Amino acid sequence: MSPPSSSGTGPGKGKPPRGLQKKKRVRTARGRKNSSTRWLARQLNDPYVAEAKRHGYRSRAAFKIIQLDEMLGLFKPGRRIVDLGAAPGGWMQVAADKVKPSATGGVVVGIDYLEMDDIPETTILCKDFTDEDAPEVLKQVLGGQADVVMSDMAPPTTGHRQTDHLRIMALAEMAYEFAREVLAPDGIFLAKLLQGGAQKTLLDAMKRDFKKVRHVKPDASRKDSSEMYIVGEGFRG
Ligand SMILES: C[S@@+](CC[C@H](N)C(=O)[O-])C[C@H]1O[C@@H](n2cnc3c(N)ncnc32)[C@H](O)[C@@H]1O
């Protein structure tokens, strides 16, 4: 499956069409839990899910990175991009489409412990990022410095807000340690977080290392989720 173009109007610019969908209701089937019914109703009524399917993106998350790219200018031909927590591959599809690795010499490499189907012109590592040798393997594929290190890594949620916050923070901090080692001067780091109180250490470190640090929540990130992204721009090297 070739990645869809992200140029032009409509979803390629990260916006779902309005009003095209009639709200679908889902009845609770015998044996289906209420939480599954709610999930199904949300999926069926989510314009980003429909648009991702229509454009051949593997996940609705593709629209988050399209919107983040519009804000931050992440992907340019020839850039070297690392995607941490890449499965099922929406972000990598968008990145490869814009970086055009085979024509420009750019690199798009992703890592996830879940298996993924290949994405043309990219390298996928099926590996846990917390494995001791993961940073080294990523560096070998990169073969040099990175322009962007982005992490959408999220462990399975427990439903306990503080636990989920702390677990995602731990991954973001590891991602950041790796980014500090590989980013080129002026590089960009971004990582998914869940709102909570344990961000100070990461925030302070990023403020030292980047010209600009901010929190962003793209439109495609669900409003009822505490998910957001911390972004560092202009790595001081
Ligand atoms: C929200 S999904 C990423 C979606 C992806 N950005 C896309 O566009 O399709 C989060 C991913 O993080 C991965 N993940 C969580 N912990 C990880 C770890 N320690 N190492 C590698 N991947 C991890 C999960 O397996 C999951 O696929």
The ligand as a Gaussian input file, in Angstrom:
#p B3LYP/6-31G(d) Opt

LIG

0 1
 C       -0.468000       5.332000      19.885000
 S        0.448000       3.991000      19.237000
 C        1.402000       4.737000      17.968000
 C        0.609000       5.062000      16.737000
 C        1.511000       5.509000      15.606000
 N        2.074000       6.828000      15.854000
 C        0.798000       5.561000      14.285000
 O        0.784000       6.590000      13.644000
 O        0.250000       4.533000      13.848000
 C        1.631000       3.730000      20.489000
 C        2.615000       2.636000      20.185000
 O        3.674000       2.658000      21.148000
 C        4.175000       1.355000      21.211000
 N        5.037000       1.191000      22.371000
 C        4.727000       1.339000      23.678000
 N        5.785000       1.061000      24.450000
 C        6.810000       0.750000      23.611000
 C        8.167000       0.359000      23.803000
 N        8.684000       0.230000      25.027000
 N        8.920000       0.102000      22.723000
 C        8.410000       0.213000      21.472000
 N        7.119000       0.573000      21.227000
 C        6.333000       0.837000      22.281000
 C        2.921000       0.491000      21.254000
 O        3.195000      -0.819000      20.891000
 C        2.033000       1.221000      20.244000
 O        2.087000       0.619000      18.985000

